[in-house]
Amino acid sequence: MLKTRVVTAVILLAVLLLVVWSRSSELFLLTAAAFFAAASWEMLRLFGSKRPLIGAALWTGLFIFLMFNARFVNQKVFFGICVALWLIRFVPSLKLGLPAMDGFANRLLGLVVGIAILGCFLSIAVLYSWSPLYLLSVMALVWIADIGAYFSGKAFGKHKLAPSISPGKTWEGAIGGGVAVLLLSSVSVVIPVFADTFAVHVQGRWGWGGLIAVMVLFVAASIVGDLFESQLKRRANMKDSSNLLPGHGGVLDRIDALLPTLPLAVLIGYWL
């Protein structure tokens, strides 16, 4: 399992680097649309949709339309709405729970989650348009938080973070992930090659106090994204969102922590 997981991760990273550094808008759109379609299909399955393929096709059509017609969306307002959805709807659900799989409340929540996924992928497009390195630097913060949390949790984890949602996650892991992000983002500030990265821009605009605050916020947001997707899977009695990525589960299993963090990065980027 570990070997399969590593091989899949290497392939995904290679694909990401190829797309990002190719500077090909066609390749970027094709890859983004493919992953968006997969994530939408998985999301609809988690909400008990009877026709997830049709729904994913329609949702992907909207995504492609917005990619070509950005003028129809006020980006600051849209990404602000995406961040607000996490604050007022998804974060409270970690405490209050989710609605039953049938009924209007479930369909409404599915629509809102669909908007969050749309916001994540449109954020990728915006960050990419600013700079490929800038996009990678934002995504890397989430990956570092995840890796740091995994190893810290394995080594020191004793106190469960959200036992009813994801029993494997611990407070020690969350703190370890945060420390890893703070250390590596701080190191990037003093290395010239990373001058055009998110953390360096934050530190240059708001100082070290601002960098620490934003990095802590990022780690917290990534944890919320991870826990919320786990909550959806637990409600649907699914271990993974799908089996599309050997050793990793589904696309949503890989991007759950990116869902709240990327729109947040775009909003912060507008302020920098």
N, C-alpha and C positions, 0 to 999 in steps of 0.2 A: 504493500500500500504506500509506504513512504517513497519507494522508488518511482512508482507511478505518479505520485503527487509532485515529486521534484521534476520529473520529465515534463509533465503538463505545465508546471510553473515556468520552466525554461522556455518552452515553446510559446506560451502566452507573452512572456517578456520579449522574446525575439520578434513576435508579431507586432507588439506595441512599439518597439524601437524602430522597426522597419517603417511602420505607418507614420510615426511622428517625424522621423528624420528624412523621409522621402520627399516631404513638402508637396505631395501629390494630393490635391483636393479631391480628386476622384477616388483614390484609394482610401483616403480618410473617410469620405462619405459612405463608401461601400462597407468598410469595416465597422463604422459606428452604427450604421443601419442594421447590419447583421447581429451585432451584440445587443442592440436595442430591441430588435424583434425577439431574440431569445429571452431577454429579461422580461419583456412584456408577456410573452407566452407563459413563462414561469409564474409571473405575478397573477395572471388570470387563473391558473391552476390552483394557486394557493387560496384563491377566493371562490373556488368551486364552480368556475365558469364551465358551461356545457360545450362551448365552442371557443376554446382558447386560441386556436389557430386563426380563426376569422377575426376575433378581437385583436390579436397581436398584429395582424396584417393592417387593420384599420388604424390602429395606434401608431404603427410604423409609418404609414402613409402621412399621418399628421406630423410626425417627427421630420420626415424628409421635406414636407412642404415648408415647415418653419426654418429648416436649414437653408432653403433657397429664398425664403421670403422673411428674413429677420425683421424687416421694417414693420411687420404686422404686430410685433411684440416690443413693448417697452421693457428692455432688459432689466433695468434697475427695479422696476415694479415687479416683474415676473419673478426674479430671483429673490426679491424681498418676500414675496408670497410663499415661495418654496421654503425659505428659512422659517417663516412664521408658522407654516404647517407643522414643522417639526416641534416648534415650541408649544403650540396650542392644541395640537391633536395627537401627535405620535409619542412625545415624551410622557404626557399624562396616561396614555394607554398602558405604559409599562407598570403603572401602579393600579389603574382602574380596570384593566383587562380590555378584551376586544369583543365586539358584538358577535352574536351567533352567525353561523355560516349562511343561514338563509335570511331573507328579509331585506328591507330597504336600507337599513343601517349598514349591512355588509356591502351592498352594492355601492353605497355612497363612499364608504371607506376605500373600496377598491378603486374608485375614480380618483380619490385624493392621493392614494399611493401611486397610481398611474401618473399623476401630475408630478409627483416627487421624482419618479424615474425619468420622466421627460426633462425635468429641470436639471437632473444630474448629467444627462447626455448633452443637453444644450450648453451646460457649463463647460463640458469638455471642449466643445467647439469654440467657445469664447476664449478659454485659457490657451488653447492651441493657437488661436489667431494672434494672441499677444506674444507668445513665444513657445516653441516646443519644449525648451528647457524649463520655462515657467510652469507649464502643465505638468511635466514630470516631477518637478520639485514639490508641487502640491500633492500629487499622488504618492510620492515617496514618503511624505510625512505620515500618511495613513498606513502605509506598509510598515514603516518603522514602528509605529505604535502597536500594530498587530503582532509583529515579530517580538518586540520587547515584552509585550503582555504575555505572549505564549511562553517564552523562556522564563520570565519572572514568576509566572503562575506555576510552572512546573517545579521551579526551585524553591519557592517560598510560599506558594498559595495555601492558605488555611481558611480565610474568611470569605465565604461565598458572596459574590456581588449581587446576583439575582437568581437564587436557587430554583425558583419556580419557573423561570424562563430558560436559563442556560446554566445548568449546574456546574459546568466546568470552569466558568469564569469567576475570578476572585479579585478582591480589592488589591491584593499584592500584585497581581498581574497588571491591573489597570495602572497602578502607581509606577510599576516597572516600565510600562509602555510610555507613560508620560515622561519619566526621567530620560529614557532613550531619545525621545523626540527633542526634549530640551537640550540635551548634550549635543546631538548631531546638528540641530539647527544652529546652535551657538557656534559650533566649529565652522559651519558653512559661512558664517559672517566674516571670518578672518581669512578665508581662502579666496583669492581673487577670481578663480575660475567660476565660482558660484555667485558672481555679482548680480546676474540676472535671474535670481531665484526668489521665490515667494518669501521665505524667511528673512533673507537679506533686505528685501524691500520693506518688510514690516519693521525690522530693527532700524533701518535708516530713517524711516518716517516717524516712528513712535518710541525709539530707544529700546534699551534692554527690558525695561518694565513692560512696555507694549509687546515685545516679542514673547516674553514669558506668559503674559495674559492670553495672547492669541494662540500660542501653542497649547496651553492648558485647555482652552476652549475647543481647539481642534480635536484633541484627544478625547475630550468628553463627548463631542459630537460623533466621533467615529464609533465610540462604545455604544451610544444610543442607536446608531444605525444598525450595528451588529445585533444588539439585543432585540430591536423591533422586528428584524427579519426572523430571528429565532422564535419570537412570539408568534409570528404568522405561521411558521412551519409547525410549531407545536399545536396550534389550533387546528391545522389541517392534517395532523398526524403524519407529517412528512419529515424524514430525517434530513433530506437535502431538497433544494428547490427543483432539481432535476438531476439527470445523470449525463449532462452534455459535456462536462469537463472531468475526465477520469481522475479520480483521487481527490477532487475538489468539490464535486457535486454539480451545482448549476452556476450560471452567470450571476444570478442574484447573490449566491453564496460568496462570490468573489468581490462584488461591488457594494455589498450592503453598507460597509463603513464609508463608502464614497458618496452615498446618496445624500446625506446631510452636509458633508464637508465641502464638496465641490461648489454648490451654490453659495455657500458661506464664503469660500475663497474668492469667488467672483465679486461678491458685494464688498468684501474688504479691499479687493484689488481696485475697485472704483474709487475708494477713499484714499488709496496710497498716492 
